[in-house]
């Protein structure tokens, strides 16, 4: 006779927590720093926004669809392991794409970072500052002949390859040799102009043929503009090719990685529900936050202590992808033992459509869904461009990783007081407080003044993200019927992290390119303040409809009922239904 299968719940919880820890740690190595790597490649803010927006839209559409197929055909473990394995290769594929200009890879590096490539540590001491007066004329002549684009190429690469005894003048001439073609062309044009002036002075009796001069000047201007337009077209063509290569690589990566979280979450919840241990599911996210905080801070510290270039062609940002590959490989090994319940039942109704129906029929839930969308759109500016702003102020990857760790730890600590906060402020007050805290963060980001100045404000993320989502999840529980809580929460998350983040990435990229990052964050702060006030006003005018959570009523202890009560008073279900009808009639 076949023995009944024993379910080790403690072992299952340990494996699921380890899986969550490793997976979130792997993602935190590269996902927060992805837009920074795109900046190193030479992409603008608008192109970066299009890439990140596409990434969010793919996740929005493909994650639930792939999760449904994995459940329908009972192939969850295959989908999980395949997603992990393929996402490793897809992530490393980005490292094969060359930058638009090699100068962009070293633009934000310190000169001392090139010590391993030929520049002695005491190179600054070898410069004879008494010779700077002799180099002034050379520098002036050099800058008058070279356009600002060519002048930007005077970087540490030429100084690094110079010997210890080479003067600053020699280093500038070495850079000039690298731009020989452009210097020659501009010098010829300058010489032609000077000769033309000398002829005019030497022959004052020659009649002034204004039409002839205008014709020559017009041809000269057209020739110069043609050369400039050709150079601009070449730069744009290279950048567009880079953009499409990165877009295809990121889209492929997201298609392979998107099914993972949805499938793992479904499998774990159904397993815990089958063994009647769903209480541990609510605290499952903490382990993911711990893994992400430790990983982001650790990899930031590691990368900031490396040389700018690991070799001639590899930037130190590649270490983010290497650490990602290592941690996802460990996650893959853990995934082979991940507890997954095989559910033989087939659901007759689509829970996502039912959740959308529940939200659309409740005015408060609809208002909260719109709030989630706005929060997701504004939150995408944090994810996409905050590190750009920090880098402009001189921050290294260590400060960036530390900022992630601070906000995640702050949210974990505040989670132990979530019930007290919701009870004190209420759901509406908590949502408004979260949006106001996010507005303060946006305004603060626009006034950063030092590499570390972002760190103190990150603790406010406990309210702007943590408390806000606790309140939104409480709204989800109010509007949901039994068994629909997770589906309604997923709709809220899709509206925020999928649709909102995608549209916010597109809009934020164009605003940052058209104006600046400071304008982007200040505009986001204004939007949040206006919406938080509008949210409170509209919420106060919507009539409250009390929903009865029948699953909680069924779990109530019947021993509380007295034997002396009448049969009608004992039928609490009928009484609750009557109260609901009376409340809805108002």
C-alpha positions as CSV (number, residue, x, y, z in Angstrom):
1,X,0.0,0.0,0.0
2,X,1.4,3.4,-0.9
3,X,2.3,5.6,2.0
4,X,0.9,9.1,2.2
5,X,3.3,11.8,1.2
6,X,4.6,13.8,4.1
7,X,4.8,17.6,3.8
8,X,7.7,19.3,5.5
9,X,6.4,22.9,5.8
10,X,9.5,24.2,7.7
11,X,11.8,22.9,5.0
12,X,9.6,24.3,2.3
13,X,9.6,27.8,3.9
14,X,13.4,27.7,4.3
15,X,13.9,26.9,0.7
16,X,11.4,29.5,-0.5
17,X,13.1,32.2,1.6
18,X,16.5,31.2,0.4
19,X,15.3,31.3,-3.2
20,X,13.7,34.8,-2.6
21,X,16.9,36.0,-1.0
22,X,19.2,34.9,-3.8
23,X,16.9,36.0,-6.6
24,X,16.4,39.5,-5.3
25,X,20.1,39.8,-4.5
26,X,20.9,38.8,-8.1
27,X,18.5,41.4,-9.5
28,X,19.7,44.1,-7.2
29,X,23.2,43.6,-8.6
30,X,22.3,44.9,-12.0
31,X,18.7,46.2,-12.4
32,X,19.1,49.4,-10.3
33,X,22.4,50.1,-12.2
34,X,21.1,49.3,-15.7
35,X,20.3,52.8,-16.7
36,X,23.7,53.9,-15.5
37,X,25.3,51.3,-17.8
38,X,23.2,52.6,-20.7
39,X,24.6,56.0,-20.0
40,X,28.1,54.6,-20.2
41,X,27.2,53.2,-23.6
42,X,26.3,56.6,-24.8
43,X,22.5,56.6,-24.8
44,X,20.6,59.8,-24.0
45,X,17.9,60.1,-21.4
46,X,15.1,59.9,-23.9
47,X,16.5,56.7,-25.5
48,X,17.0,55.2,-22.1
49,X,13.4,56.0,-21.2
50,X,12.2,54.2,-24.3
51,X,14.2,51.1,-23.4
52,X,13.0,51.0,-19.8
53,X,9.4,51.7,-20.8
54,X,9.5,48.8,-23.3
55,X,10.9,46.6,-20.5
56,X,8.0,47.5,-18.2
57,X,5.4,47.0,-21.0
58,X,6.8,43.5,-21.8
59,X,6.6,42.5,-18.2
60,X,3.0,43.9,-17.9
61,X,1.8,41.7,-20.8
62,X,4.0,38.6,-20.7
63,X,4.3,37.8,-17.0
64,X,0.6,37.0,-16.3
65,X,0.2,35.2,-19.7
66,X,3.3,33.0,-19.2
67,X,2.2,32.3,-15.6
68,X,-1.2,31.2,-16.8
69,X,0.3,28.8,-19.4
70,X,2.8,27.4,-16.8
71,X,-0.1,26.6,-14.5
72,X,-2.4,25.3,-17.2
73,X,0.1,22.7,-18.4
74,X,1.6,22.0,-15.0
75,X,5.1,23.1,-16.2
76,X,6.0,25.6,-13.4
77,X,9.3,24.1,-12.5
78,X,10.4,23.9,-16.1
79,X,9.4,27.5,-16.6
80,X,11.3,28.6,-13.5
81,X,14.5,26.8,-14.3
82,X,14.4,27.8,-17.9
83,X,13.8,31.4,-17.1
84,X,16.7,31.5,-14.6
85,X,19.1,29.8,-17.0
86,X,18.2,31.9,-20.1
87,X,18.2,35.2,-18.2
88,X,21.9,34.6,-17.3
89,X,22.9,34.5,-20.9
90,X,20.6,37.3,-21.9
91,X,22.0,39.6,-19.2
92,X,25.6,38.9,-20.3
93,X,24.6,39.6,-23.9
94,X,24.5,43.3,-23.1
95,X,28.3,43.3,-22.5
96,X,28.9,42.3,-26.1
97,X,27.4,45.6,-27.4
98,X,30.2,48.2,-27.9
99,X,29.7,51.8,-26.8
100,X,28.9,54.6,-29.2
101,X,32.2,56.3,-28.3
102,X,34.9,54.9,-26.1
103,X,35.3,58.3,-24.5
104,X,31.9,57.8,-22.8
105,X,33.1,54.8,-20.9
106,X,35.7,56.9,-19.1
107,X,33.9,60.2,-18.9
108,X,33.0,59.9,-15.2
109,X,36.2,58.2,-14.1
110,X,39.0,59.6,-12.0
111,X,42.4,60.1,-13.6
112,X,43.9,57.9,-10.9
113,X,41.9,55.1,-12.1
114,X,44.2,54.8,-15.1
115,X,47.3,54.0,-13.0
116,X,47.3,50.4,-14.1
117,X,47.4,51.4,-17.8
118,X,50.7,53.3,-17.8
119,X,50.2,56.4,-15.5
120,X,52.4,56.3,-12.4
121,X,50.7,57.3,-9.1
122,X,53.0,60.3,-8.9
123,X,52.3,61.5,-12.4
124,X,50.8,64.7,-11.1
125,X,54.1,65.5,-9.4
126,X,56.1,65.0,-12.6
127,X,54.4,68.0,-14.3
128,X,56.6,71.1,-14.2
129,X,54.1,73.8,-13.4
130,X,56.8,76.4,-14.3
131,X,56.3,75.4,-17.9
132,X,52.6,76.1,-17.9
133,X,53.2,79.6,-19.1
134,X,54.8,78.2,-22.3
135,X,51.9,75.9,-22.9
136,X,49.3,78.7,-22.7
137,X,49.8,79.7,-26.3
138,X,49.7,76.1,-27.4
139,X,46.5,75.5,-25.6
140,X,45.0,78.6,-27.0
141,X,46.0,77.7,-30.5
142,X,44.8,74.2,-30.0
143,X,41.4,75.2,-28.7
144,X,40.8,77.7,-31.5
145,X,41.4,75.0,-34.2
146,X,39.5,72.2,-32.7
147,X,35.7,72.1,-32.2
148,X,34.2,71.5,-28.8
149,X,33.4,67.9,-29.9
150,X,37.1,67.2,-30.6
151,X,38.2,69.1,-27.5
152,X,36.1,66.8,-25.3
153,X,38.4,64.0,-26.4
154,X,41.2,65.4,-24.3
155,X,40.9,62.8,-21.5
156,X,43.0,60.8,-19.3
157,X,43.6,58.1,-21.9
158,X,46.2,60.3,-23.7
159,X,47.7,61.4,-20.4
160,X,47.8,57.8,-19.2
161,X,49.8,56.6,-22.2
162,X,52.3,59.4,-21.8
163,X,55.5,58.9,-20.1
164,X,56.3,60.2,-16.6
165,X,58.6,62.9,-17.9
166,X,56.2,64.1,-20.6
167,X,54.9,67.6,-20.1
168,X,51.4,68.8,-20.4
169,X,52.2,70.4,-23.7
170,X,53.2,67.0,-25.1
171,X,50.0,65.4,-23.8
172,X,47.9,68.1,-25.6
173,X,49.9,67.6,-28.8
174,X,49.3,63.8,-28.5
175,X,45.6,64.5,-28.4
176,X,45.9,66.8,-31.3
177,X,47.5,64.0,-33.3
178,X,44.5,61.8,-32.5
179,X,42.3,64.5,-34.1
180,X,44.7,65.2,-37.0
181,X,42.1,64.8,-39.7
182,X,39.7,67.4,-38.2
183,X,42.6,69.8,-37.3
184,X,43.9,69.7,-40.8
185,X,40.5,70.4,-42.3
186,X,39.9,73.4,-40.0
187,X,43.4,74.7,-40.4
188,X,43.1,74.7,-44.2
189,X,39.8,76.6,-44.0
190,X,41.5,79.1,-41.6
191,X,44.5,79.5,-44.0
192,X,42.2,80.0,-47.0
193,X,40.4,82.7,-45.0
194,X,43.6,84.5,-44.1
195,X,44.9,84.4,-47.7
196,X,41.7,85.9,-48.9
197,X,42.1,88.8,-46.5
198,X,45.7,89.3,-47.5
199,X,44.7,89.5,-51.2
200,X,42.1,92.2,-50.3
201,X,44.8,94.3,-48.5
202,X,47.4,93.8,-51.2
203,X,45.1,94.9,-54.0
204,X,43.0,97.8,-52.7
205,X,42.2,99.0,-56.2
206,X,40.3,95.9,-57.1
207,X,36.7,96.9,-57.3
208,X,34.4,95.5,-54.6
209,X,32.3,92.9,-56.3
210,X,29.7,92.3,-53.6
211,X,27.9,89.7,-55.6
212,X,31.1,87.7,-56.1
213,X,32.0,87.9,-52.4
214,X,28.5,86.8,-51.4
215,X,28.7,83.9,-53.8
216,X,32.1,82.8,-52.5
217,X,31.0,83.2,-48.9
218,X,27.8,81.3,-49.6
219,X,29.6,78.4,-51.2
220,X,32.0,78.4,-48.2
221,X,29.2,78.3,-45.7
222,X,27.4,75.6,-47.6
223,X,30.5,73.5,-47.7
224,X,31.1,73.9,-44.0
225,X,27.5,73.1,-43.1
226,X,27.6,70.1,-45.3
227,X,30.6,68.7,-43.5
228,X,29.0,69.5,-40.1
229,X,25.7,67.9,-41.2
230,X,27.5,64.8,-42.4
231,X,29.4,64.4,-39.1
232,X,26.1,64.9,-37.2
233,X,24.4,62.3,-39.3
234,X,27.2,59.8,-38.7
235,X,27.0,60.3,-34.9
236,X,23.2,59.9,-35.0
237,X,23.4,56.8,-37.1
238,X,25.8,55.2,-34.7
239,X,23.7,56.1,-31.7
240,X,20.5,54.8,-33.4
241,X,22.2,51.5,-34.2
242,X,23.4,51.2,-30.6
243,X,19.8,52.0,-29.4
244,X,18.2,49.3,-31.5
245,X,20.8,46.7,-30.4
246,X,20.3,47.6,-26.7
247,X,16.6,47.6,-27.1
248,X,16.5,44.1,-28.6
249,X,18.9,42.8,-26.0
250,X,16.8,44.2,-23.1
251,X,13.6,43.1,-24.6
252,X,14.9,39.5,-25.0
253,X,16.2,39.6,-21.4
254,X,12.8,40.7,-20.1
255,X,10.9,38.1,-22.1
256,X,13.0,35.4,-20.6
257,X,13.0,36.8,-17.0
258,X,9.4,38.0,-16.8
259,X,7.7,34.6,-16.2
260,X,9.8,33.8,-13.1
261,X,8.3,35.9,-10.3
262,X,4.7,35.3,-11.2
263,X,5.2,31.6,-11.5
264,X,7.2,31.3,-8.3
265,X,4.6,33.3,-6.4
266,X,1.7,31.2,-7.6
267,X,3.4,28.0,-6.9
268,X,4.5,28.9,-3.4
269,X,1.1,30.3,-2.4
270,X,-0.8,27.3,-3.7
271,X,1.6,25.0,-1.9
272,X,1.2,26.9,1.4
273,X,-2.5,27.0,0.9
274,X,-2.6,23.2,0.4
275,X,-0.7,22.5,3.6
276,X,-2.7,25.2,5.4
277,X,0.3,27.4,6.2
278,X,-0.4,30.7,4.4
279,X,0.5,32.7,7.4
280,X,4.2,32.6,6.4
281,X,3.4,34.0,3.0
282,X,2.7,37.5,4.2
283,X,6.2,38.0,5.5
284,X,7.9,36.4,2.5
285,X,8.9,39.7,1.0
286,X,11.2,40.6,3.8
287,X,13.8,38.1,2.8
288,X,13.9,39.5,-0.7
289,X,14.4,43.0,0.6
290,X,17.3,41.7,2.8
291,X,18.9,40.1,-0.1
292,X,18.5,43.1,-2.3
293,X,19.9,45.5,0.3
294,X,23.0,43.4,1.0
295,X,23.7,42.8,-2.6
296,X,23.3,46.4,-3.8
297,X,25.5,47.7,-1.1
298,X,28.1,45.0,-1.6
299,X,28.4,45.2,-5.3
300,X,28.5,49.0,-5.1
301,X,31.4,48.8,-2.7
302,X,33.2,46.3,-4.9
303,X,32.8,48.3,-8.2
304,X,33.8,51.6,-6.7
305,X,37.1,50.2,-5.6
306,X,38.0,48.9,-9.0
307,X,39.9,50.7,-11.8
308,X,37.7,52.4,-14.3
309,X,38.7,49.8,-17.0
310,X,39.3,46.2,-16.2
311,X,41.2,46.0,-19.4
312,X,41.3,48.0,-22.6
313,X,37.7,47.1,-23.7
314,X,35.9,46.2,-20.5
315,X,34.4,48.8,-18.2
316,X,34.1,48.1,-14.5
317,X,30.3,48.2,-14.7
318,X,30.6,44.7,-16.2
319,X,31.1,43.4,-12.7
320,X,27.4,44.1,-12.0
321,X,26.5,41.6,-14.7
322,X,29.1,39.1,-13.5
323,X,27.7,39.2,-9.9
324,X,24.2,38.9,-11.3
325,X,25.2,35.7,-13.2
326,X,26.8,34.2,-10.1
327,X,23.8,34.8,-7.8
328,X,21.2,33.7,-10.4
329,X,23.2,30.5,-10.9
330,X,22.9,29.9,-7.1
331,X,19.2,30.6,-7.4
332,X,19.0,28.1,-10.2
333,X,20.4,25.4,-7.9
334,X,18.0,26.3,-5.2
335,X,15.1,26.3,-7.7
336,X,15.5,22.6,-8.3
337,X,14.3,21.9,-4.8
338,X,11.7,24.7,-4.6
339,X,8.4,23.4,-3.2
340,X,5.7,23.6,-5.9
341,X,2.2,22.3,-5.6
342,X,0.7,20.7,-8.7
343,X,-2.9,21.7,-8.9
344,X,-5.0,19.4,-10.9
345,X,-8.1,21.6,-10.9
346,X,-8.9,23.8,-13.8
347,X,-10.2,27.3,-13.0
348,X,-13.4,28.1,-14.9
349,X,-13.2,31.9,-14.5
350,X,-10.4,34.3,-15.2
351,X,-9.5,36.0,-11.9
352,X,-7.8,39.0,-13.5
353,X,-11.0,39.9,-15.4
354,X,-13.0,39.4,-12.2
355,X,-10.6,41.6,-10.2
356,X,-10.9,44.3,-12.8
357,X,-14.7,44.1,-12.5
358,X,-14.5,44.4,-8.8
359,X,-12.3,47.5,-9.0
360,X,-14.4,49.2,-11.6
361,X,-17.6,48.7,-9.6
362,X,-16.2,50.4,-6.5
363,X,-15.4,54.2,-6.6
364,X,-12.9,54.1,-3.9
365,X,-11.0,51.2,-5.4
366,X,-11.0,53.0,-8.8
367,X,-9.5,56.1,-7.2
368,X,-6.9,54.0,-5.5
369,X,-6.1,52.2,-8.8
370,X,-5.5,55.6,-10.4
371,X,-3.3,56.6,-7.4
372,X,-1.3,53.4,-7.9
373,X,-0.8,54.4,-11.6
374,X,0.5,57.9,-10.7
375,X,2.8,56.5,-8.0
376,X,4.3,54.0,-10.4
377,X,4.8,56.7,-13.1
378,X,6.7,59.0,-10.6
379,X,8.5,56.1,-9.0
380,X,10.0,55.2,-12.4
381,X,12.0,58.5,-12.3
382,X,13.7,57.2,-9.1
383,X,14.7,54.0,-10.7
384,X,15.8,55.4,-14.0
385,X,17.5,58.7,-13.4
386,X,18.4,59.1,-9.7
387,X,21.8,57.5,-10.2
388,X,22.4,59.8,-13.1
389,X,21.7,62.8,-10.8
390,X,24.0,61.3,-8.1
391,X,26.7,60.7,-10.6
392,X,26.6,64.3,-11.8
393,X,27.3,65.3,-8.2
394,X,30.3,63.0,-8.0
395,X,28.7,59.9,-6.3
396,X,30.4,56.5,-6.8
397,X,28.6,53.2,-7.0
398,X,29.1,52.7,-3.3
399,X,26.8,55.6,-2.4
400,X,24.3,54.4,-5.0
401,X,24.2,50.9,-3.4
402,X,24.1,52.4,0.1
403,X,21.0,54.5,-0.9
404,X,19.2,51.3,-2.0
405,X,20.1,49.5,1.2
406,X,19.0,52.4,3.4
407,X,15.5,52.6,1.8
408,X,14.9,48.9,2.0
409,X,16.0,48.5,5.6
410,X,13.9,51.5,6.5
411,X,10.8,49.9,5.0
412,X,11.5,46.6,6.8
413,X,11.8,48.3,10.2
414,X,8.6,50.3,9.7
415,X,6.7,47.2,8.6
416,X,6.5,46.1,12.3
417,X,4.3,49.2,13.0
418,X,2.2,49.0,9.9
419,X,-1.0,48.0,11.7
420,X,-0.6,50.9,14.2
421,X,0.0,53.4,11.4
422,X,-3.1,52.3,9.4
423,X,-5.2,52.4,12.6
424,X,-4.0,55.9,13.5
425,X,-4.0,57.6,10.1
426,X,-6.6,55.5,8.3
427,X,-6.2,54.2,4.8
428,X,-6.8,57.5,3.1
429,X,-4.5,59.4,5.4
430,X,-1.7,56.9,5.0
431,X,-2.0,57.1,1.2
432,X,-1.9,60.9,1.3
433,X,1.1,60.8,3.7
434,X,3.0,58.4,1.4
435,X,2.5,60.6,-1.7
436,X,3.6,63.7,0.2
437,X,6.7,62.0,1.4
438,X,7.4,61.0,-2.2
439,X,7.0,64.6,-3.2
440,X,9.5,65.7,-0.6
441,X,11.9,63.1,-1.9
442,X,11.5,64.4,-5.5
443,X,12.1,68.0,-4.4
444,X,15.1,66.9,-2.4
445,X,16.6,65.0,-5.4
446,X,16.5,68.2,-7.5
447,X,18.8,70.0,-5.0
448,X,21.5,67.4,-4.4
449,X,24.8,69.1,-3.5
450,X,27.4,66.4,-2.7
451,X,28.0,62.7,-3.4
452,X,26.5,61.6,0.0
453,X,23.6,64.1,0.2
454,X,21.0,61.6,-1.1
455,X,21.5,59.1,1.8
456,X,19.5,60.9,4.6
457,X,16.3,61.3,2.5
458,X,16.3,57.6,1.6
459,X,14.9,56.7,5.0
460,X,11.7,58.5,3.9
461,X,11.1,55.6,1.5
462,X,9.5,53.7,4.4
463,X,6.5,56.0,4.1
464,X,6.6,56.8,0.4
465,X,6.6,53.2,-0.7
466,X,6.0,51.0,2.3
467,X,3.2,52.7,4.2
468,X,1.5,53.7,0.9
469,X,1.3,50.2,-0.4
470,X,0.1,48.8,3.0
471,X,-2.8,51.2,2.7
472,X,-3.5,50.3,-1.0
473,X,-3.4,46.6,-0.1
474,X,-5.9,47.3,2.7
475,X,-8.2,48.8,0.1
476,X,-7.7,45.6,-2.0
477,X,-8.9,43.5,0.9
478,X,-11.9,45.7,1.4
479,X,-13.1,45.4,-2.2
480,X,-12.3,41.8,-2.7
481,X,-14.6,38.8,-2.4
482,X,-13.2,35.6,-0.8
483,X,-10.3,34.2,-2.7
484,X,-9.8,37.3,-4.8
485,X,-7.4,39.3,-2.6
486,X,-4.2,38.4,-4.4
487,X,-5.8,39.0,-7.8
488,X,-6.9,42.5,-6.9
489,X,-3.5,43.3,-5.4
490,X,-1.9,42.1,-8.6
491,X,-4.0,44.4,-10.7
492,X,-2.9,47.3,-8.5
493,X,0.7,46.3,-8.9
494,X,0.4,45.9,-12.7
495,X,-1.1,49.4,-12.9
496,X,1.7,50.8,-10.9
497,X,4.8,48.8,-11.7
498,X,3.8,47.9,-15.3
499,X,1.6,50.5,-17.0
500,X,2.5,53.5,-14.7
501,X,6.2,52.8,-14.7
502,X,6.2,52.3,-18.5
503,X,4.5,55.5,-19.3
504,X,6.5,57.3,-16.6
505,X,9.8,56.1,-18.2
506,X,8.8,57.4,-21.6
507,X,7.6,60.8,-20.3
508,X,10.5,61.2,-17.8
509,X,13.1,60.5,-20.5
510,X,11.8,63.1,-22.8
511,X,11.5,65.7,-20.0
512,X,15.0,65.0,-18.9
513,X,16.4,65.4,-22.4
514,X,14.3,68.4,-23.2
515,X,15.0,70.3,-19.9
516,X,17.0,68.7,-17.1
517,X,16.8,66.1,-14.3
518,X,16.2,68.9,-11.8
519,X,13.1,70.0,-13.8
520,X,11.9,66.4,-14.0
521,X,12.0,65.9,-10.2
522,X,10.4,69.2,-9.5
523,X,7.6,68.5,-11.9
524,X,7.0,65.1,-10.3
525,X,6.8,66.7,-6.9
526,X,4.2,69.2,-8.1
527,X,2.1,66.3,-9.6
528,X,2.2,64.3,-6.3
529,X,1.2,67.3,-4.2
530,X,-1.7,68.1,-6.4
531,X,-2.9,64.6,-6.6
532,X,-2.6,64.0,-2.8
533,X,-4.9,66.9,-2.2
534,X,-7.3,65.8,-4.9
535,X,-7.3,62.3,-3.5
536,X,-8.3,63.4,0.0
537,X,-11.1,65.7,-1.4
538,X,-12.6,63.1,-3.7
539,X,-12.2,60.3,-1.2
540,X,-14.2,62.3,1.4
541,X,-17.1,62.8,-1.0
542,X,-17.4,59.1,-2.0
543,X,-20.0,57.3,0.1
544,X,-18.5,54.5,2.1
545,X,-19.9,51.0,1.3
546,X,-18.9,48.5,3.9
547,X,-18.0,45.2,2.5
548,X,-18.4,41.9,4.4
549,X,-15.4,39.6,4.3
550,X,-17.3,36.3,4.5
551,X,-14.1,34.3,4.8
552,X,-13.3,36.0,8.0
553,X,-16.9,35.5,9.3
554,X,-16.6,31.8,8.6
555,X,-13.4,31.6,10.6
556,X,-15.1,33.3,13.6
557,X,-15.4,31.3,16.8
558,X,-18.9,30.1,17.3
559,X,-18.3,29.7,21.0
560,X,-18.9,33.4,21.5
561,X,-22.6,32.9,20.9
562,X,-24.6,32.4,24.0
563,X,-27.1,29.6,24.4
564,X,-29.8,32.1,25.5
565,X,-29.7,33.9,22.1
566,X,-32.5,33.4,19.7
567,X,-32.0,31.5,16.5
568,X,-32.2,34.7,14.5
569,X,-29.4,36.3,16.5
570,X,-27.2,33.2,16.1
571,X,-27.5,33.4,12.3
572,X,-24.8,36.0,12.0
573,X,-24.4,35.4,8.3
574,X,-28.0,36.5,7.6
575,X,-27.6,39.5,9.8
576,X,-24.4,40.6,8.1
577,X,-26.0,40.3,4.7
578,X,-29.0,42.4,5.9
579,X,-26.5,45.1,7.2
580,X,-24.7,45.2,3.9
581,X,-28.0,45.7,2.0
582,X,-29.0,48.5,4.3
583,X,-25.6,50.2,4.0
584,X,-25.7,49.9,0.2
585,X,-29.2,51.4,0.0
586,X,-27.8,54.7,1.5
